[in-house]
């Protein structure tokens, strides 16, 4: 479990939507999308395209948004379910 049972109890009170937005999309998806954009510059750009030109293209920002949102949302949901499972098991052990 990523969080202690007490910390997870506090996080789960705020709800899954907030968890997916903060822990999923921002904290997991954001860095992932950033790394993919930098890698994309070196692997997918045409020769002669500068770093500045690549990052001013709308395609770059659309892929950044989709990478961050999809990956972050999926990983956030996986982590939520995993933490819920461990929290339920820890609650059963206490009783």
Secondary structure, 3 states (H helix, E strand, C coil): CCCCHHHHHHHHHHCHHHHHHHHHHHHHHHHHHHHHHHHHHHHHCCCCCCHHHHHHCHHHHHHHHHHHHHHHHHHHHHHHHHHHHHHHHHHHHHC
